[in-house]
Structures are given as C-alpha cells and as structure tokens.
Amino acid sequence: MKKSTYFLILAMLLVLFSGCAEKIEVIFPANAYEYGFFSGLWHGFIAPFSLIGIFFDMDVVVFATKNTGLSYGLGSIL
C-alpha cells in the first residue's frame, strides 16, 4: 500500500476515536467571570506547567471552561 493510504487510514481512525471523548457539563453561577483574549494568552503561556501539574493532581485543568471562544482560543494559541 502507498503511504497516502496509510495516512488516510490513520486520519480516519483519529477522527473515529476522537468522537469518544467525554464532555462534561459545567454549570456556572450567574456572576462567573468570562475569560477573554488576555486570559487565553496567559493560559497558553502556563500550559506546559499545567501539563506537568496534571501528572501530580488530577484537579488541574489546562483551559478555562467559561471563555469567550475565538478570542480566548487565539490568545491561547499565541
């Protein structure tokens, strides 16, 4: 088989198994803070340290669940 066939099979399996991820519903109080661009920028900066913290304490999260969406994601990627 060609390499492109292997890549296609791997991509299809990745999409298939990513659909099995668990989604947790979080209920926020009415006055909860909504995280924006600069919070995303900060969370992107501390993400490697948060990843290390996950190994020691399962209560560490890598991203804010109540965020503004695109602007938070853009800040996190930068």
N, C-alpha and C positions, 0 to 999 in steps of 0.2 A: 504494500500500500504506500501511497505517497505521503509525504509529510503534511500536506494540506488536509488530507483525510484524517490523520491523527489529530491535528489541531481542531478540526471541525467536531470530531467526536468528543474531545476534551472540553471544548466550549459548550457543547450540548449537555454534557454531564454536570458541568459547573452551574449552568442555569437550572438544571433539574434539581440539584441538591441545595442550591441557594433558596429555592422555594420552600424548603423545610424549616427555615429559620423561625424561631418563636418570636411573636410580637407581644409585648407586654403593654397592657392598657394602664396608663397613669392618669390619675385624677388630681387636678391641681386646684388649690384654693383660688378664689376669685381675684385676690390681690397678688398672685405669684408673679415674680419678675420674669420678663421675657428676654432671652439672650439674643443680642444682635451681632453686628459685624465685629466690633472690638472684643467682645466676649469670645467669639469664634476664633479670632486671631490669637488670643491668649490661650484658649483651649487647644488650638493647633500647636502652639509652642510647647505646652506642657504634656502633650500626648505621649511622647516617649517615656516620660517619667510615670505617667498614669499607667502605661502598659506594664512597667516594672511593678507598680503597686498592685496590679491585678493578681500577680503571682502570689502575693502575700495576704491579700484581703479581697474577698470577692465582692465587697460593697463599693469598690472603686469603679466609677463609670468614666468613659472616655469622652462623652459628649453630653451636652445639655439636652434634655428631652423636650423642654419647652423653649424652642428657639424660633427665630423669625424666618427660617427657611433658607432662601437663596443667599441672603447677606451673611447669615451665620456660617453657612457652608463655604462661601467664598473666603471669609476670614479664616476659617479652619484650614482650608487648603493652602492659603498663602503662608 
